[in-house]
Amino acid sequence: MVFKQLLFQALLFQHVCQSWVIRRTLEKVYKVYLDKTAITDQLVAEIQRLAYDQGDSDVFVSIFSTPQGEKVDVSLKRLTYPLLLLWGEADP
């Protein structure tokens, strides 16, 4: 599968870390839930900067190589202790 090839994964990571891709992705999320004016150059730059922390590309690549886990609802049903879940009013 092409997604498991290291070269493809590296190129895809480089693509998604570009500021215009980050901005476009934020616009898709914010258009439904939040005010798009919150998407500033500073926000895009901070997300882009975080993408280049050591090991981030490894985390991105692991998405393609890690077996899919259980669905969240299945995992939550197995909890035997209280869970505090915080969810903002405008969080998607």
N, C-alpha and C positions, 0 to 999 in steps of 0.2 A: 504494500500500500504506500502511496506517495507521501502520506502524512508521517510515516515512520522513517523517512529518509532524512538523515541529519542535515544535508545541504538544504533541502526544502524547508525544514524547521527553522534553520538559521535565517534563511531569506524571508520567511514569513514573519519571524520575530522582528527583523529589521524593518519590515513593511509596517507592522502594527505600531511600532514605536515612533513613527513619523508624526510630527505635530498635526498635519492636516488629517491624518487618519484618526488620531485621538480626538480632535475637534469634531469630526464628523460623527464619531461614535457617541460622544457626549451629547451632541445635538439630537441624535435619535432617542436617547434616554430622556433628556430634559424636555423634549417637545411634548411628551405626554404628561409628565409628572411635575415638572418644575419650570421656573422662569429661565428661559434661554439666555437672558442677560447675565446670568451667573457664570456663563462660560466665558472666562476671561483669558487673555494671553498668559497671565500668571498661573491660572489653574492648569492650562494645557502644558505649560513649561514644567510645573511641579510633577505632574503625572509622567511626563516624558523623562524627567530627571530620575524619578524612582525606577523607571524601567531599566536604567543602566546601573543599578546597584549590583554588587557582586552576587552572582548566583541567580539573578532573575531570569536569564535566558534558560537556565537549567530547569527552573520551575515551569516556565512556559512550555518547554519541550516535554516535560513529564506529563502534560495533558494528553499527549498523543501516545505515550508509552505505558501509562498506568491503566490497569484494568478498571472498567467502570464499577464503581461501588454501589452500595444499596441506595435506594431512593430515600430522600430525607424523611418522608413520613414513616417508612419502615424503621429507620433508625430511632426516630423519636418515640415510637411505640414501645421500644425496648428499654427506655430510660426507667430507672427505678428510684430516681431522686429528683427533687425539684429542679427546674430549669428556668432561669430568668432570661427572657428574650426581649430585647429592646428593639422596637421598630418605629422609625420616625413616621410621622403622619404623611409625609410626601415621598417616603422611600418606595421605589418600585419593587 
